């Protein structure tokens, strides 16, 4: 298009010179031809602007209609462009192609050692001579634990290209005759019968490390449940782990706020509002020290992973938080709550086996899951409990999958503080609604 415009400009220059040297041409004819060329240039410029504007389309692709010639445009007017739906799965699976995420998980000794201990210490009752399905196998570490525990057949499934390294690792450790690696999405492999299982063959144990931040972030559990419902041996088969529990607790962190009052003897308090805006935008993932926790740790939801249904993964439940005995008032009798902290516990607790558990709570050794933190506005609106009057925080806690991206998690807390009066009626002090999301 640039060459075309340059050529047109050169033609215009030649025309001007000809007009100067040829007095037989009328001035009106010269002006008319120049106006035609200007109109053509303006038309091309408009098409170029339209083409550039099309780059801002929602799907991120250049519009063919705006950049093609008039004949092409006419033929395409009747065609409707299909708006692409967000491809959340591709991003999710490709993120597990990165070495660092696997190193982080493997270096999490609380997590990895719990799986190793649970599998190897239950070799006889659960794994020896059994068929095992490992969903989201990553580097193949859980599959190798199962093979070491005596499983006769292990199917390791992953939908990222880390599966190539998993194959090499399994062969390197001498278990290629036991473990078979399969790349694909488990739902698709079930539908297309892409797993190395004969007709009617089932699996005795499904192992998977499906947990995300606040337990359900990334929403991998429904895929594991799909395999459970389609492939797990009825009655005797089990998920491993088989129990998960979600907790919340209240925290206080004045240091985070007051830090800006004296930074190397400089007053940086204008940073407080900026920090508050960031803290209250979405839920954060961070390690919260137990010394910052001021309430008891409250169980809000427990799932039996062998029987729970998909609809039960979105829930709203009541809760009540009471101050810990060691929670010291920050002002007279008042204990401020700056944040609600979400964590989870995992249990390998199949009947007749050695029970192994681990916790991601603030009272335990930190894991790579850390804790999910929902901040109140620490400057303008924080709940506060009177320790002397025995005030508590109660309300409802809701967790559900995000409507736009099912791998993100939305959390809503409807809360109020208060106490029971002498006649047993509830005396409310404060209330509010806290909404935060865990976003990829």
Secondary structure, 3 states (H helix, E strand, C coil): CHHHHHHHHHHHHHHHHHHHHCCCCCHHHHHHHHHHHHHHHHHHHHHHHHHHHHHHCCCCCCCHHHHCCHHHHHHHCCCCCCCCCCCHHHHHHHHCCCHHHHHHHHHCHHHHHHHHHHHHCCHHHHHCCCEEEEECCCCCHHHHHHHHCCCCEEEEEECCCCHHHHHHHHHHCCCCCCEEEEECCHHHHHHCCCCCCCCCCCECEEEECCCECCECCCCCHHHHHHHHHHHECCCCCEEECCEEEEEEEEECCHHHHHHHHCECCECCCCHHHHHHHHHCCCCEEECCCHHHECECCEEEEEEECCCCCHHHHCEEEEEEECECCCCCCCECCEEEECEEEEEEEEEECCCCCCCEEEECCCCCCCCCCCEEEEECECCCECEEEECCCCCEEEEEEEEEECCCCCCCEEEEEEEEEEEECCCCCEEEEEEEEEEEEECC
